[in-house]
């Protein structure tokens, strides 16, 4: 998993702080629906496996 300072630069020229988003999502995983966890697991986020 990337560190908190990781930034993704998107094709449209915008930048997103993906590291912060991942950390926030992981800490809120208990509030996520099964569908949300399944979608995250589908893109390779291991802690999201239902």
URZI-V432769 format. One record per residue. N is the residue number from 0. RES is the residue in one letter. PHI is phi as a letter, one per 20 degrees, with the letter a starting at -180 (none if undefined). OMEGA is omega in degrees with one decimal (NA if undefined). D_FIRST is the distance of its C-alpha to the first C-alpha in whole Angstrom. Layout:
# URZI-V432769
N/RES/PHI/OMEGA/D_FIRST ; N/RES/PHI/OMEGA/D_FIRST
This chain:
# URZI-V432769
0/X/none/-179.6/0 ; 1/X/f/177.8/4 ; 2/X/f/-179.0/7 ; 3/X/g/-176.4/9 ; 4/X/e/-177.8/11 ; 5/X/f/178.8/10 ; 6/X/c/174.9/12 ; 7/X/e/176.8/13 ; 8/X/d/-174.7/17 ; 9/X/e/-177.9/18 ; 10/X/g/-179.3/21 ; 11/X/e/177.2/24 ; 12/X/n/178.2/23 ; 13/X/e/178.8/21 ; 14/X/c/178.5/18 ; 15/X/c/179.7/15 ; 16/X/e/-174.6/13 ; 17/X/f/179.9/10 ; 18/X/f/178.4/8 ; 19/X/f/-179.6/11 ; 20/X/f/180.0/11 ; 21/X/f/179.9/8 ; 22/X/f/178.7/9 ; 23/X/f/179.4/13 ; 24/X/f/-179.7/12 ; 25/X/f/-179.3/11 ; 26/X/f/179.8/14 ; 27/X/d/-174.9/16 ; 28/X/g/179.9/15 ; 29/X/f/178.5/19 ; 30/X/e/-177.0/20 ; 31/X/e/177.1/19 ; 32/X/f/176.3/21 ; 33/X/g/179.6/21 ; 34/X/f/178.1/21 ; 35/X/f/178.6/18 ; 36/X/f/178.7/16 ; 37/X/f/178.9/17 ; 38/X/f/178.2/17 ; 39/X/f/178.4/13 ; 40/X/f/179.8/13 ; 41/X/f/177.5/15 ; 42/X/d/171.4/12 ; 43/X/n/178.4/10 ; 44/X/e/-169.7/8 ; 45/X/f/-177.4/9 ; 46/X/f/-177.6/10 ; 47/X/e/-178.4/12 ; 48/X/f/-179.1/15 ; 49/X/f/NA/18
